[in-house]
């Protein structure tokens, strides 16, 4: 099963689990395909958007597990 960590690059998530995009959009991460996404970790993105990383990672992983998405 695909899982992310705080060190996972945002772009990699968009490639491997694109169905998670709404979770990123709802917390203000609208630039999922921009240059930052190709080199920015989930932790860095969360810091930039004022979101606590651990609860967000847990939410994304729960979504992935519940919906069977991901590489």
PyMOL Python script that loads the backbone (N, CA, C, O; Angstrom):
from pymol import cmd

cmd.read_pdbstr("""\
ATOM      1  N   UNK A   1       0.846  -1.182   0.000  1.00  0.00           N
ATOM      2  CA  UNK A   1       0.000   0.000   0.000  1.00  0.00           C
ATOM      3  C   UNK A   1       0.893   1.248   0.000  1.00  0.00           C
ATOM      4  O   UNK A   1       1.895   1.312   0.712  1.00  0.00           O
ATOM      5  N   UNK A   2       0.515   2.206  -0.792  1.00  0.00           N
ATOM      6  CA  UNK A   2       1.241   3.469  -0.873  1.00  0.00           C
ATOM      7  C   UNK A   2       0.986   4.278   0.386  1.00  0.00           C
ATOM      8  O   UNK A   2      -0.155   4.395   0.834  1.00  0.00           O
ATOM      9  N   UNK A   3       2.044   4.837   0.959  1.00  0.00           N
ATOM     10  CA  UNK A   3       1.927   5.731   2.110  1.00  0.00           C
ATOM     11  C   UNK A   3       2.888   6.885   1.922  1.00  0.00           C
ATOM     12  O   UNK A   3       3.912   6.767   1.250  1.00  0.00           O
ATOM     13  N   UNK A   4       2.535   8.000   2.530  1.00  0.00           N
ATOM     14  CA  UNK A   4       3.414   9.153   2.476  1.00  0.00           C
ATOM     15  C   UNK A   4       3.994   9.411   3.860  1.00  0.00           C
ATOM     16  O   UNK A   4       3.494   8.912   4.868  1.00  0.00           O
ATOM     17  N   UNK A   5       5.063  10.204   3.880  1.00  0.00           N
ATOM     18  CA  UNK A   5       5.644  10.699   5.124  1.00  0.00           C
ATOM     19  C   UNK A   5       5.791  12.201   4.975  1.00  0.00           C
ATOM     20  O   UNK A   5       5.491  12.758   3.919  1.00  0.00           O
ATOM     21  N   UNK A   6       6.240  12.844   6.008  1.00  0.00           N
ATOM     22  CA  UNK A   6       6.445  14.294   5.934  1.00  0.00           C
ATOM     23  C   UNK A   6       7.550  14.643   4.948  1.00  0.00           C
ATOM     24  O   UNK A   6       7.650  15.788   4.505  1.00  0.00           O
ATOM     25  N   UNK A   7       8.387  13.654   4.598  1.00  0.00           N
ATOM     26  CA  UNK A   7       9.489  13.890   3.672  1.00  0.00           C
ATOM     27  C   UNK A   7       9.141  13.585   2.219  1.00  0.00           C
ATOM     28  O   UNK A   7       9.955  13.826   1.328  1.00  0.00           O
ATOM     29  N   UNK A   8       7.954  13.064   1.971  1.00  0.00           N
ATOM     30  CA  UNK A   8       7.537  12.752   0.604  1.00  0.00           C
ATOM     31  C   UNK A   8       7.380  14.048  -0.189  1.00  0.00           C
ATOM     32  O   UNK A   8       6.834  15.034   0.306  1.00  0.00           O
ATOM     33  N   UNK A   9       7.859  14.026  -1.404  1.00  0.00           N
ATOM     34  CA  UNK A   9       7.764  15.196  -2.279  1.00  0.00           C
ATOM     35  C   UNK A   9       6.321  15.294  -2.796  1.00  0.00           C
ATOM     36  O   UNK A   9       5.738  14.299  -3.227  1.00  0.00           O
ATOM     37  N   UNK A  10       5.764  16.493  -2.746  1.00  0.00           N
ATOM     38  CA  UNK A  10       4.370  16.709  -3.142  1.00  0.00           C
ATOM     39  C   UNK A  10       4.116  16.196  -4.560  1.00  0.00           C
ATOM     40  O   UNK A  10       3.100  15.548  -4.808  1.00  0.00           O
ATOM     41  N   UNK A  11       5.008  16.474  -5.469  1.00  0.00           N
ATOM     42  CA  UNK A  11       4.830  16.019  -6.854  1.00  0.00           C
ATOM     43  C   UNK A  11       4.707  14.496  -6.932  1.00  0.00           C
ATOM     44  O   UNK A  11       3.906  13.976  -7.709  1.00  0.00           O
ATOM     45  N   UNK A  12       5.498  13.784  -6.131  1.00  0.00           N
ATOM     46  CA  UNK A  12       5.438  12.322  -6.137  1.00  0.00           C
ATOM     47  C   UNK A  12       4.059  11.824  -5.703  1.00  0.00           C
ATOM     48  O   UNK A  12       3.567  10.817  -6.214  1.00  0.00           O
ATOM     49  N   UNK A  13       3.450  12.524  -4.772  1.00  0.00           N
ATOM     50  CA  UNK A  13       2.105  12.151  -4.336  1.00  0.00           C
ATOM     51  C   UNK A  13       1.113  12.380  -5.471  1.00  0.00           C
ATOM     52  O   UNK A  13       0.226  11.558  -5.703  1.00  0.00           O
ATOM     53  N   UNK A  14       1.265  13.487  -6.170  1.00  0.00           N
ATOM     54  CA  UNK A  14       0.348  13.788  -7.270  1.00  0.00           C
ATOM     55  C   UNK A  14       0.464  12.759  -8.386  1.00  0.00           C
ATOM     56  O   UNK A  14      -0.521  12.470  -9.065  1.00  0.00           O
ATOM     57  N   UNK A  15       1.659  12.202  -8.583  1.00  0.00           N
ATOM     58  CA  UNK A  15       1.870  11.164  -9.599  1.00  0.00           C
ATOM     59  C   UNK A  15       1.328   9.823  -9.116  1.00  0.00           C
ATOM     60  O   UNK A  15       0.663   9.111  -9.869  1.00  0.00           O
ATOM     61  N   UNK A  16       1.610   9.479  -7.871  1.00  0.00           N
ATOM     62  CA  UNK A  16       1.277   8.154  -7.350  1.00  0.00           C
ATOM     63  C   UNK A  16      -0.111   8.033  -6.733  1.00  0.00           C
ATOM     64  O   UNK A  16      -0.669   6.937  -6.674  1.00  0.00           O
ATOM     65  N   UNK A  17      -0.664   9.136  -6.280  1.00  0.00           N
ATOM     66  CA  UNK A  17      -1.993   9.116  -5.652  1.00  0.00           C
ATOM     67  C   UNK A  17      -2.745  10.401  -5.983  1.00  0.00           C
ATOM     68  O   UNK A  17      -3.074  11.175  -5.084  1.00  0.00           O
ATOM     69  N   UNK A  18      -3.019  10.633  -7.264  1.00  0.00           N
ATOM     70  CA  UNK A  18      -3.659  11.889  -7.673  1.00  0.00           C
ATOM     71  C   UNK A  18      -5.032  12.120  -7.047  1.00  0.00           C
ATOM     72  O   UNK A  18      -5.493  13.259  -6.971  1.00  0.00           O
ATOM     73  N   UNK A  19      -5.679  11.068  -6.604  1.00  0.00           N
ATOM     74  CA  UNK A  19      -6.997  11.215  -5.980  1.00  0.00           C
ATOM     75  C   UNK A  19      -6.924  11.977  -4.654  1.00  0.00           C
ATOM     76  O   UNK A  19      -7.955  12.379  -4.113  1.00  0.00           O
ATOM     77  N   UNK A  20      -5.717  12.176  -4.131  1.00  0.00           N
ATOM     78  CA  UNK A  20      -5.554  12.925  -2.877  1.00  0.00           C
ATOM     79  C   UNK A  20      -5.554  14.439  -3.098  1.00  0.00           C
ATOM     80  O   UNK A  20      -5.541  15.199  -2.129  1.00  0.00           O
ATOM     81  N   UNK A  21      -5.569  14.884  -4.341  1.00  0.00           N
ATOM     82  CA  UNK A  21      -5.513  16.318  -4.625  1.00  0.00           C
ATOM     83  C   UNK A  21      -6.518  17.152  -3.841  1.00  0.00           C
ATOM     84  O   UNK A  21      -6.148  18.216  -3.344  1.00  0.00           O
ATOM     85  N   UNK A  22      -7.769  16.723  -3.705  1.00  0.00           N
ATOM     86  CA  UNK A  22      -8.717  17.548  -2.939  1.00  0.00           C
ATOM     87  C   UNK A  22      -8.289  17.807  -1.494  1.00  0.00           C
ATOM     88  O   UNK A  22      -8.612  18.854  -0.932  1.00  0.00           O
ATOM     89  N   UNK A  23      -7.568  16.865  -0.890  1.00  0.00           N
ATOM     90  CA  UNK A  23      -7.090  17.075   0.483  1.00  0.00           C
ATOM     91  C   UNK A  23      -6.082  18.215   0.534  1.00  0.00           C
ATOM     92  O   UNK A  23      -6.068  18.999   1.483  1.00  0.00           O
ATOM     93  N   UNK A  24      -5.257  18.301  -0.472  1.00  0.00           N
ATOM     94  CA  UNK A  24      -4.272  19.380  -0.547  1.00  0.00           C
ATOM     95  C   UNK A  24      -4.956  20.705  -0.859  1.00  0.00           C
ATOM     96  O   UNK A  24      -4.616  21.738  -0.282  1.00  0.00           O
ATOM     97  N   UNK A  25      -5.913  20.669  -1.768  1.00  0.00           N
ATOM     98  CA  UNK A  25      -6.616  21.892  -2.152  1.00  0.00           C
ATOM     99  C   UNK A  25      -7.416  22.482  -0.988  1.00  0.00           C
ATOM    100  O   UNK A  25      -7.489  23.703  -0.845  1.00  0.00           O
ATOM    101  N   UNK A  26      -8.012  21.629  -0.163  1.00  0.00           N
ATOM    102  CA  UNK A  26      -8.852  22.139   0.925  1.00  0.00           C
ATOM    103  C   UNK A  26      -8.053  22.845   2.019  1.00  0.00           C
ATOM    104  O   UNK A  26      -8.628  23.579   2.823  1.00  0.00           O
ATOM    105  N   UNK A  27      -6.743  22.635   2.061  1.00  0.00           N
ATOM    106  CA  UNK A  27      -5.941  23.367   3.045  1.00  0.00           C
ATOM    107  C   UNK A  27      -5.125  24.480   2.392  1.00  0.00           C
ATOM    108  O   UNK A  27      -4.216  25.040   3.004  1.00  0.00           O
ATOM    109  N   UNK A  28      -5.460  24.789   1.146  1.00  0.00           N
ATOM    110  CA  UNK A  28      -4.859  25.937   0.483  1.00  0.00           C
ATOM    111  C   UNK A  28      -3.654  25.644  -0.387  1.00  0.00           C
ATOM    112  O   UNK A  28      -3.010  26.572  -0.875  1.00  0.00           O
ATOM    113  N   UNK A  29      -3.334  24.384  -0.591  1.00  0.00           N
ATOM    114  CA  UNK A  29      -2.202  24.030  -1.450  1.00  0.00           C
ATOM    115  C   UNK A  29      -2.703  23.926  -2.888  1.00  0.00           C
ATOM    116  O   UNK A  29      -2.974  22.836  -3.392  1.00  0.00           O
ATOM    117  N   UNK A  30      -2.819  25.080  -3.532  1.00  0.00           N
ATOM    118  CA  UNK A  30      -3.388  25.134  -4.873  1.00  0.00           C
ATOM    119  C   UNK A  30      -2.357  24.988  -5.976  1.00  0.00           C
ATOM    120  O   UNK A  30      -2.725  24.828  -7.140  1.00  0.00           O
ATOM    121  N   UNK A  31      -1.105  25.037  -5.650  1.00  0.00           N
ATOM    122  CA  UNK A  31      -0.044  25.004  -6.658  1.00  0.00           C
ATOM    123  C   UNK A  31       0.561  23.611  -6.743  1.00  0.00           C
ATOM    124  O   UNK A  31       1.776  23.453  -6.617  1.00  0.00           O
ATOM    125  N   UNK A  32      -0.270  22.602  -6.957  1.00  0.00           N
ATOM    126  CA  UNK A  32       0.193  21.217  -6.937  1.00  0.00           C
ATOM    127  C   UNK A  32       1.070  20.858  -8.125  1.00  0.00           C
ATOM    128  O   UNK A  32       1.839  19.900  -8.054  1.00  0.00           O
ATOM    129  N   UNK A  33       0.971  21.597  -9.197  1.00  0.00           N
ATOM    130  CA  UNK A  33       1.778  21.306 -10.372  1.00  0.00           C
ATOM    131  C   UNK A  33       2.872  22.327 -10.612  1.00  0.00           C
ATOM    132  O   UNK A  33       3.548  22.281 -11.640  1.00  0.00           O
ATOM    133  N   UNK A  34       3.054  23.241  -9.682  1.00  0.00           N
ATOM    134  CA  UNK A  34       4.059  24.292  -9.886  1.00  0.00           C
ATOM    135  C   UNK A  34       5.468  23.784  -9.594  1.00  0.00           C
ATOM    136  O   UNK A  34       5.650  22.654  -9.141  1.00  0.00           O
ATOM    137  N   UNK A  35       6.439  24.613  -9.854  1.00  0.00           N
ATOM    138  CA  UNK A  35       7.835  24.234  -9.657  1.00  0.00           C
ATOM    139  C   UNK A  35       8.134  23.852  -8.215  1.00  0.00           C
ATOM    140  O   UNK A  35       8.947  22.961  -7.972  1.00  0.00           O
ATOM    141  N   UNK A  36       7.496  24.506  -7.259  1.00  0.00           N
ATOM    142  CA  UNK A  36       7.738  24.157  -5.859  1.00  0.00           C
ATOM    143  C   UNK A  36       7.323  22.718  -5.570  1.00  0.00           C
ATOM    144  O   UNK A  36       8.002  22.026  -4.812  1.00  0.00           O
ATOM    145  N   UNK A  37       6.242  22.264  -6.149  1.00  0.00           N
ATOM    146  CA  UNK A  37       5.728  20.916  -5.880  1.00  0.00           C
ATOM    147  C   UNK A  37       6.713  19.834  -6.303  1.00  0.00           C
ATOM    148  O   UNK A  37       6.711  18.739  -5.742  1.00  0.00           O
ATOM    149  N   UNK A  38       7.557  20.134  -7.290  1.00  0.00           N
ATOM    150  CA  UNK A  38       8.486  19.117  -7.778  1.00  0.00           C
ATOM    151  C   UNK A  38       9.663  18.903  -6.841  1.00  0.00           C
ATOM    152  O   UNK A  38      10.377  17.909  -6.978  1.00  0.00           O
ATOM    153  N   UNK A  39       9.882  19.796  -5.905  1.00  0.00           N
ATOM    154  CA  UNK A  39      10.999  19.637  -4.993  1.00  0.00           C
ATOM    155  C   UNK A  39      10.659  19.885  -3.541  1.00  0.00           C
ATOM    156  O   UNK A  39      11.539  19.845  -2.680  1.00  0.00           O
ATOM    157  N   UNK A  40       9.398  20.139  -3.259  1.00  0.00           N
ATOM    158  CA  UNK A  40       8.978  20.491  -1.907  1.00  0.00           C
ATOM    159  C   UNK A  40       8.379  19.276  -1.201  1.00  0.00           C
ATOM    160  O   UNK A  40       7.531  18.574  -1.751  1.00  0.00           O
ATOM    161  N   UNK A  41       8.835  19.046   0.021  1.00  0.00           N
ATOM    162  CA  UNK A  41       8.279  17.947   0.800  1.00  0.00           C
ATOM    163  C   UNK A  41       6.930  18.347   1.380  1.00  0.00           C
ATOM    164  O   UNK A  41       6.567  19.524   1.397  1.00  0.00           O
ATOM    165  N   UNK A  42       6.200  17.354   1.853  1.00  0.00           N
ATOM    166  CA  UNK A  42       4.916  17.627   2.509  1.00  0.00           C
ATOM    167  C   UNK A  42       5.152  18.530   3.717  1.00  0.00           C
ATOM    168  O   UNK A  42       4.370  19.446   3.970  1.00  0.00           O
ATOM    169  N   UNK A  43       6.208  18.281   4.450  1.00  0.00           N
ATOM    170  CA  UNK A  43       6.500  19.109   5.626  1.00  0.00           C
ATOM    171  C   UNK A  43       6.725  20.564   5.225  1.00  0.00           C
ATOM    172  O   UNK A  43       6.197  21.468   5.873  1.00  0.00           O
ATOM    173  N   UNK A  44       7.492  20.802   4.180  1.00  0.00           N
ATOM    174  CA  UNK A  44       7.740  22.165   3.716  1.00  0.00           C
ATOM    175  C   UNK A  44       6.461  22.824   3.230  1.00  0.00           C
ATOM    176  O   UNK A  44       6.222  23.999   3.510  1.00  0.00           O
ATOM    177  N   UNK A  45       5.642  22.080   2.508  1.00  0.00           N
ATOM    178  CA  UNK A  45       4.380  22.629   2.010  1.00  0.00           C
ATOM    179  C   UNK A  45       3.454  22.981   3.172  1.00  0.00           C
ATOM    180  O   UNK A  45       2.809  24.029   3.162  1.00  0.00           O
ATOM    181  N   UNK A  46       3.392  22.110   4.164  1.00  0.00           N
ATOM    182  CA  UNK A  46       2.548  22.379   5.330  1.00  0.00           C
ATOM    183  C   UNK A  46       3.031  23.619   6.070  1.00  0.00           C
ATOM    184  O   UNK A  46       2.224  24.447   6.492  1.00  0.00           O
ATOM    185  N   UNK A  47       4.332  23.746   6.227  1.00  0.00           N
ATOM    186  CA  UNK A  47       4.876  24.928   6.906  1.00  0.00           C
ATOM    187  C   UNK A  47       4.499  26.197   6.156  1.00  0.00           C
ATOM    188  O   UNK A  47       4.139  27.203   6.768  1.00  0.00           O
ATOM    189  N   UNK A  48       4.582  26.150   4.831  1.00  0.00           N
ATOM    190  CA  UNK A  48       4.269  27.319   4.013  1.00  0.00           C
ATOM    191  C   UNK A  48       2.791  27.700   4.092  1.00  0.00           C
ATOM    192  O   UNK A  48       2.432  28.855   3.861  1.00  0.00           O
ATOM    193  N   UNK A  49       1.935  26.727   4.417  1.00  0.00           N
ATOM    194  CA  UNK A  49       0.497  26.968   4.453  1.00  0.00           C
ATOM    195  C   UNK A  49      -0.077  26.968   5.863  1.00  0.00           C
ATOM    196  O   UNK A  49      -1.295  27.006   6.036  1.00  0.00           O
ATOM    197  N   UNK A  50       0.798  26.926   6.882  1.00  0.00           N
ATOM    198  CA  UNK A  50       0.342  27.000   8.260  1.00  0.00           C
ATOM    199  C   UNK A  50      -0.453  25.790   8.717  1.00  0.00           C
ATOM    200  O   UNK A  50      -1.393  25.918   9.501  1.00  0.00           O
ATOM    201  N   UNK A  51      -0.079  24.623   8.231  1.00  0.00           N
ATOM    202  CA  UNK A  51      -0.788  23.383   8.553  1.00  0.00           C
ATOM    203  C   UNK A  51       0.155  22.473   9.335  1.00  0.00           C
ATOM    204  O   UNK A  51       1.332  22.357   8.992  1.00  0.00           O
ATOM    205  N   UNK A  52      -0.352  21.831  10.379  1.00  0.00           N
ATOM    206  CA  UNK A  52       0.451  20.877  11.132  1.00  0.00           C
ATOM    207  C   UNK A  52       0.678  19.637  10.283  1.00  0.00           C
ATOM    208  O   UNK A  52      -0.273  19.043   9.776  1.00  0.00           O
ATOM    209  N   UNK A  53       1.922  19.251  10.130  1.00  0.00           N
ATOM    210  CA  UNK A  53       2.276  18.197   9.185  1.00  0.00           C
ATOM    211  C   UNK A  53       1.799  16.808   9.610  1.00  0.00           C
ATOM    212  O   UNK A  53       1.251  16.080   8.782  1.00  0.00           O
ATOM    213  N   UNK A  54       1.985  16.424  10.854  1.00  0.00           N
ATOM    214  CA  UNK A  54       1.654  15.051  11.260  1.00  0.00           C
ATOM    215  C   UNK A  54       0.167  14.722  11.099  1.00  0.00           C
ATOM    216  O   UNK A  54      -0.163  13.671  10.551  1.00  0.00           O
ATOM    217  N   UNK A  55      -0.743  15.595  11.563  1.00  0.00           N
ATOM    218  CA  UNK A  55      -2.164  15.294  11.329  1.00  0.00           C
ATOM    219  C   UNK A  55      -2.514  15.247   9.841  1.00  0.00           C
ATOM    220  O   UNK A  55      -3.353  14.448   9.424  1.00  0.00           O
ATOM    221  N   UNK A  56      -1.875  16.098   9.047  1.00  0.00           N
ATOM    222  CA  UNK A  56      -2.159  16.096   7.615  1.00  0.00           C
ATOM    223  C   UNK A  56      -1.672  14.809   6.963  1.00  0.00           C
ATOM    224  O   UNK A  56      -2.389  14.213   6.159  1.00  0.00           O
ATOM    225  N   UNK A  57      -0.470  14.378   7.299  1.00  0.00           N
ATOM    226  CA  UNK A  57       0.058  13.115   6.762  1.00  0.00           C
ATOM    227  C   UNK A  57      -0.864  11.959   7.150  1.00  0.00           C
ATOM    228  O   UNK A  57      -1.161  11.093   6.327  1.00  0.00           O
ATOM    229  N   UNK A  58      -1.310  11.951   8.395  1.00  0.00           N
ATOM    230  CA  UNK A  58      -2.222  10.892   8.852  1.00  0.00           C
ATOM    231  C   UNK A  58      -3.529  10.915   8.058  1.00  0.00           C
ATOM    232  O   UNK A  58      -4.056   9.863   7.698  1.00  0.00           O
ATOM    233  N   UNK A  59      -4.051  12.110   7.785  1.00  0.00           N
ATOM    234  CA  UNK A  59      -5.297  12.239   7.032  1.00  0.00           C
ATOM    235  C   UNK A  59      -5.130  11.731   5.600  1.00  0.00           C
ATOM    236  O   UNK A  59      -5.989  11.019   5.081  1.00  0.00           O
ATOM    237  N   UNK A  60      -4.023  12.101   4.972  1.00  0.00           N
ATOM    238  CA  UNK A  60      -3.777  11.651   3.596  1.00  0.00           C
ATOM    239  C   UNK A  60      -3.607  10.132   3.559  1.00  0.00           C
ATOM    240  O   UNK A  60      -4.166   9.467   2.687  1.00  0.00           O
ATOM    241  N   UNK A  61      -2.839   9.584   4.498  1.00  0.00           N
ATOM    242  CA  UNK A  61      -2.641   8.131   4.518  1.00  0.00           C
ATOM    243  C   UNK A  61      -3.942   7.389   4.806  1.00  0.00           C
ATOM    244  O   UNK A  61      -4.174   6.316   4.250  1.00  0.00           O
ATOM    245  N   UNK A  62      -4.784   7.941   5.658  1.00  0.00           N
ATOM    246  CA  UNK A  62      -6.086   7.322   5.927  1.00  0.00           C
ATOM    247  C   UNK A  62      -6.947   7.329   4.671  1.00  0.00           C
ATOM    248  O   UNK A  62      -7.625   6.346   4.373  1.00  0.00           O
ATOM    249  N   UNK A  63      -6.920   8.438   3.936  1.00  0.00           N
ATOM    250  CA  UNK A  63      -7.667   8.528   2.679  1.00  0.00           C
ATOM    251  C   UNK A  63      -7.167   7.493   1.677  1.00  0.00           C
ATOM    252  O   UNK A  63      -7.959   6.809   1.029  1.00  0.00           O
ATOM    253  N   UNK A  64      -5.850   7.385   1.555  1.00  0.00           N
ATOM    254  CA  UNK A  64      -5.255   6.416   0.629  1.00  0.00           C
ATOM    255  C   UNK A  64      -5.697   5.001   0.996  1.00  0.00           C
ATOM    256  O   UNK A  64      -6.110   4.229   0.131  1.00  0.00           O
ATOM    257  N   UNK A  65      -5.607   4.666   2.282  1.00  0.00           N
ATOM    258  CA  UNK A  65      -5.983   3.321   2.732  1.00  0.00           C
ATOM    259  C   UNK A  65      -7.474   3.039   2.523  1.00  0.00           C
ATOM    260  O   UNK A  65      -7.849   1.947   2.096  1.00  0.00           O
ATOM    261  N   UNK A  66      -8.307   4.014   2.822  1.00  0.00           N
ATOM    262  CA  UNK A  66      -9.757   3.825   2.720  1.00  0.00           C
ATOM    263  C   UNK A  66     -10.228   3.729   1.275  1.00  0.00           C
ATOM    264  O   UNK A  66     -11.231   3.078   0.983  1.00  0.00           O
ATOM    265  N   UNK A  67      -9.504   4.377   0.379  1.00  0.00           N
ATOM    266  CA  UNK A  67      -9.951   4.447  -1.003  1.00  0.00           C
ATOM    267  C   UNK A  67      -9.114   3.590  -1.962  1.00  0.00           C
ATOM    268  O   UNK A  67      -9.379   3.548  -3.164  1.00  0.00           O
ATOM    269  N   UNK A  68      -8.119   2.920  -1.421  1.00  0.00           N
ATOM    270  CA  UNK A  68      -7.300   2.048  -2.260  1.00  0.00           C
ATOM    271  C   UNK A  68      -6.595   2.761  -3.386  1.00  0.00           C
ATOM    272  O   UNK A  68      -6.458   2.222  -4.484  1.00  0.00           O
ATOM    273  N   UNK A  69      -6.149   3.968  -3.120  1.00  0.00           N
ATOM    274  CA  UNK A  69      -5.456   4.732  -4.163  1.00  0.00           C
ATOM    275  C   UNK A  69      -3.958   4.670  -3.930  1.00  0.00           C
ATOM    276  O   UNK A  69      -3.494   4.348  -2.837  1.00  0.00           O
ATOM    277  N   UNK A  70      -3.229   4.978  -4.954  1.00  0.00           N
ATOM    278  CA  UNK A  70      -1.783   5.035  -4.836  1.00  0.00           C
ATOM    279  C   UNK A  70      -1.097   3.919  -5.604  1.00  0.00           C
ATOM    280  O   UNK A  70      -1.696   2.913  -5.986  1.00  0.00           O
ATOM    281  N   UNK A  71       0.177   4.149  -5.806  1.00  0.00           N
ATOM    282  CA  UNK A  71       0.989   3.204  -6.597  1.00  0.00           C
ATOM    283  C   UNK A  71       1.150   1.887  -5.886  1.00  0.00           C
ATOM    284  O   UNK A  71       1.800   0.980  -6.405  1.00  0.00           O
TER     285      UNK A  71
END
""", "prot")
cmd.dss("prot")
cmd.show_as("cartoon", "prot")
cmd.util.cbc("prot")
cmd.orient("prot")
